[in-house]
């Protein structure tokens, strides 16, 4: 059984340019390694209130309606709040940061 191989003929100057590009890309990757960004959890109104240190979900709903907090409509009745948005809210309104679980 014979295997066919494709051959591409490239002028030497173009080949050297491609090699230089590969070296440059390898250097960029080494300088800026990819990091796995943490997931931006979606919390319910009640969980968001707990995260913010508030009494109940109504406070979070009130902040959303006033435009101080951005939420995501999960279904017809329930809103979700991204953890990054809750952190932004905490920083903006000078609330103490919640204790992080280890």
Backbone as JSON, one array per atom type, in Angstrom:
{
  "sequence": "XXXXXXXXXXXXXXXXXXXXXXXXXXXXXXXXXXXXXXXXXXXXXXXXXXXXXXXXXXXXXXXXXXXXXXXXXXXXXXXXXXXXXXXXXXXXXXXXXXXXXX",
  "N": [[0.85, -1.18, 0.0], [0.68, 2.11, -0.92], [1.49, 5.4, 0.17], [0.43, 8.63, -0.42], [2.0, 11.79, -0.55], [1.74, 15.26, -0.11], [3.41, 17.93, -1.67], [4.73, 21.13, -1.32], [6.09, 23.74, -3.05], [8.04, 26.36, -2.15], [9.35, 29.6, -2.45], [12.65, 30.39, -1.25], [12.98, 32.81, 0.19], [10.38, 33.37, 1.01], [9.91, 31.12, 2.58], [11.77, 31.5, 4.68], [10.68, 33.81, 5.79], [8.25, 32.81, 6.75], [9.22, 31.04, 8.69], [10.39, 32.87, 10.45], [8.08, 34.21, 11.31], [6.83, 32.13, 12.72], [8.64, 31.73, 14.83], [8.4, 34.22, 16.08], [5.69, 34.13, 16.88], [5.79, 31.99, 18.71], [7.36, 33.16, 20.72], [5.64, 35.2, 21.57], [3.53, 33.68, 22.63], [4.86, 32.47, 24.75], [5.43, 34.68, 26.33], [2.91, 35.61, 27.01], [1.11, 33.59, 28.41], [-1.78, 31.52, 28.05], [-4.51, 31.86, 30.21], [-6.83, 30.27, 32.29], [-9.73, 31.78, 32.67], [-11.71, 32.51, 35.52], [-14.98, 31.16, 35.95], [-17.89, 33.12, 35.51], [-20.08, 33.1, 37.76], [-23.66, 32.67, 37.95], [-26.01, 33.95, 40.0], [-29.01, 33.47, 41.9], [-31.66, 35.74, 42.93], [-31.98, 35.54, 45.71], [-29.59, 34.2, 46.46], [-27.78, 36.08, 45.54], [-28.38, 38.23, 47.21], [-27.58, 37.16, 49.64], [-24.83, 36.88, 49.11], [-24.15, 39.56, 48.88], [-24.58, 40.33, 51.43], [-27.05, 41.17, 52.22], [-30.43, 41.4, 53.5], [-32.65, 40.05, 52.2], [-33.88, 38.81, 48.97], [-35.41, 40.85, 47.92], [-34.17, 43.29, 48.25], [-32.11, 43.17, 46.41], [-33.59, 43.02, 44.06], [-34.8, 45.51, 44.15], [-32.52, 47.16, 43.86], [-31.82, 46.41, 41.28], [-34.05, 47.29, 39.8], [-33.78, 50.02, 40.2], [-31.61, 50.51, 38.7], [-29.06, 50.28, 39.67], [-27.89, 47.85, 39.72], [-27.16, 45.27, 37.48], [-29.04, 42.75, 35.96], [-29.84, 39.39, 34.79], [-32.4, 38.04, 32.95], [-33.71, 35.05, 33.84], [-35.92, 33.31, 33.66], [-39.49, 33.64, 33.24], [-40.07, 34.86, 35.69], [-37.83, 34.9, 37.38], [-34.74, 36.44, 38.18], [-31.26, 36.57, 37.45], [-27.95, 37.14, 38.7], [-24.76, 38.11, 37.85], [-21.67, 37.15, 39.31], [-19.46, 38.84, 38.96], [-20.73, 41.25, 38.43], [-21.98, 41.68, 40.86], [-19.74, 42.02, 42.47], [-18.77, 44.37, 41.35], [-20.83, 46.07, 42.08], [-20.55, 45.98, 44.87], [-18.04, 47.24, 45.14], [-18.57, 49.74, 44.03], [-20.56, 50.88, 45.64], [-19.35, 50.97, 48.08], [-19.58, 48.81, 49.88], [-18.74, 46.3, 52.27], [-16.46, 43.71, 51.26], [-17.48, 40.35, 50.59], [-16.68, 37.44, 52.55], [-14.45, 35.14, 51.17], [-14.83, 31.76, 50.24], [-12.63, 29.13, 50.96]],
  "CA": [[0.0, 0.0, 0.0], [1.5, 3.31, -1.02], [0.91, 6.62, 0.75], [0.76, 9.83, -1.18], [2.31, 12.96, 0.25], [1.69, 16.5, -0.87], [4.63, 18.74, -1.6], [4.51, 22.51, -1.72], [7.36, 24.39, -3.33], [7.95, 27.75, -1.71], [10.63, 30.29, -2.61], [13.43, 30.42, -0.01], [12.7, 34.04, 0.94], [9.06, 33.21, 1.65], [10.09, 30.1, 3.62], [12.46, 32.14, 5.82], [9.71, 34.73, 6.41], [7.3, 31.99, 7.52], [9.95, 30.55, 9.86], [10.52, 34.01, 11.36], [6.75, 34.41, 11.89], [6.6, 31.06, 13.7], [9.47, 32.04, 15.99], [7.8, 35.38, 16.74], [4.46, 33.67, 17.53], [6.19, 31.2, 19.87], [7.79, 34.11, 21.75], [4.44, 35.87, 22.09], [2.81, 32.72, 23.46], [5.64, 32.28, 25.98], [5.31, 35.9, 27.13], [1.52, 35.78, 27.43], [0.46, 32.27, 28.43], [-3.24, 31.53, 28.2], [-4.98, 31.54, 31.56], [-8.24, 29.91, 32.35], [-10.45, 32.76, 33.46], [-12.74, 31.87, 36.34], [-16.34, 31.32, 35.44], [-18.67, 34.18, 36.12], [-21.28, 32.42, 38.25], [-24.94, 33.34, 37.9], [-26.68, 33.71, 41.27], [-30.41, 33.88, 41.99], [-31.84, 36.95, 43.75], [-31.74, 35.19, 47.11], [-28.16, 33.93, 46.6], [-27.1, 37.36, 45.34], [-28.58, 38.99, 48.44], [-26.69, 36.55, 50.64], [-23.47, 37.24, 48.71], [-23.96, 40.98, 49.16], [-24.79, 40.58, 52.85], [-28.34, 41.82, 52.39], [-31.43, 40.62, 54.22], [-33.41, 39.15, 51.32], [-33.81, 39.07, 47.54], [-36.13, 42.08, 47.53], [-33.2, 44.4, 48.18], [-31.41, 43.02, 45.13], [-34.57, 43.39, 43.04], [-34.94, 46.97, 44.22], [-31.31, 47.74, 43.27], [-31.9, 46.17, 39.84], [-35.06, 48.19, 39.23], [-33.27, 51.39, 40.27], [-30.51, 50.63, 37.75], [-27.77, 50.2, 40.35], [-27.4, 46.48, 39.56], [-27.61, 44.68, 36.22], [-29.38, 41.34, 36.09], [-30.13, 38.62, 33.58], [-33.68, 37.37, 33.1], [-33.51, 33.61, 33.71], [-37.19, 32.83, 33.13], [-40.51, 34.69, 33.29], [-40.14, 35.52, 36.98], [-36.57, 34.9, 38.13], [-33.58, 37.16, 37.67], [-29.96, 36.09, 37.9], [-26.96, 38.21, 38.81], [-23.4, 37.6, 37.69], [-20.81, 37.44, 40.46], [-18.64, 40.01, 38.64], [-21.6, 42.42, 38.57], [-22.16, 41.88, 42.3], [-18.48, 42.58, 42.97], [-18.74, 45.77, 40.9], [-21.8, 46.75, 42.94], [-19.93, 46.13, 46.19], [-16.98, 48.24, 45.05], [-19.13, 51.05, 43.71], [-21.35, 51.42, 46.75], [-18.54, 50.89, 49.29], [-20.01, 47.78, 50.81], [-17.61, 45.41, 52.55], [-16.35, 42.53, 50.42], [-17.85, 39.12, 51.29], [-15.6, 36.52, 52.81], [-14.38, 34.12, 50.13], [-14.66, 30.4, 50.74], [-11.4, 28.5, 50.47]],
  "C": [[0.89, 1.24, 0.0], [0.74, 4.51, -0.43], [1.37, 7.81, -0.08], [1.03, 10.98, -0.22], [2.27, 14.18, -0.65], [2.98, 17.27, -0.65], [4.28, 20.14, -2.09], [5.88, 23.15, -1.91], [7.19, 25.88, -3.05], [9.31, 28.39, -1.94], [11.34, 30.45, -1.24], [13.12, 31.67, 0.82], [11.36, 33.95, 1.67], [9.14, 32.19, 2.78], [10.74, 30.71, 4.86], [11.52, 33.11, 6.55], [8.7, 33.96, 7.26], [7.96, 31.45, 8.79], [10.09, 31.67, 10.91], [9.18, 34.3, 12.05], [6.46, 33.37, 12.97], [7.39, 31.33, 14.97], [8.86, 33.19, 16.79], [6.52, 34.96, 17.5], [4.77, 32.83, 18.77], [6.62, 32.1, 21.02], [6.6, 34.82, 22.38], [3.68, 34.94, 23.02], [3.54, 32.5, 24.78], [5.51, 33.5, 26.9], [3.92, 36.07, 27.72], [0.81, 34.43, 27.43], [-1.04, 32.41, 28.65], [-3.59, 31.15, 29.63], [-6.45, 31.19, 31.48], [-8.93, 30.9, 33.27], [-11.52, 32.07, 34.29], [-14.12, 32.12, 35.74], [-17.04, 32.43, 36.2], [-20.01, 33.58, 36.52], [-22.51, 33.31, 38.15], [-25.7, 32.97, 39.18], [-28.13, 34.17, 41.2], [-30.49, 35.13, 42.87], [-31.51, 36.66, 45.21], [-30.25, 34.94, 47.36], [-27.35, 35.21, 46.45], [-27.21, 38.22, 46.6], [-27.66, 38.46, 49.53], [-25.24, 36.93, 50.36], [-23.16, 38.69, 49.05], [-24.12, 41.32, 50.65], [-26.08, 41.31, 53.12], [-29.34, 40.85, 53.0], [-32.15, 39.6, 53.34], [-33.29, 39.58, 49.86], [-34.5, 40.34, 47.1], [-35.19, 43.27, 47.42], [-32.44, 44.37, 46.86], [-32.33, 43.43, 43.98], [-34.74, 44.9, 42.99], [-33.74, 47.67, 43.58], [-31.32, 47.57, 41.75], [-32.89, 47.12, 39.19], [-34.59, 49.64, 39.22], [-32.1, 51.6, 39.31], [-29.14, 50.58, 38.38], [-27.11, 48.84, 40.13], [-27.99, 45.91, 38.27], [-27.87, 43.2, 36.41], [-29.67, 40.71, 34.74], [-31.45, 37.9, 33.84], [-33.5, 35.88, 32.82], [-34.76, 32.96, 33.12], [-38.21, 33.94, 33.3], [-40.5, 35.48, 34.6], [-38.79, 35.74, 37.67], [-35.46, 35.65, 37.41], [-32.33, 36.51, 38.23], [-28.99, 37.25, 37.88], [-25.57, 37.59, 38.74], [-22.54, 38.05, 38.87], [-19.94, 38.68, 40.19], [-19.45, 41.3, 38.78], [-21.83, 42.72, 40.05], [-20.9, 42.47, 42.93], [-18.36, 44.06, 42.58], [-19.66, 46.62, 41.77], [-21.2, 46.99, 44.33], [-18.87, 47.23, 46.18], [-17.55, 49.64, 44.83], [-19.84, 51.68, 44.89], [-20.67, 51.21, 48.1], [-19.08, 49.92, 50.33], [-18.81, 46.88, 51.09], [-17.64, 44.18, 51.66], [-16.78, 41.3, 51.22], [-16.62, 38.26, 51.51], [-15.61, 35.43, 51.74], [-14.14, 32.77, 50.76], [-13.4, 29.79, 50.15], [-11.66, 27.09, 50.04]]
}
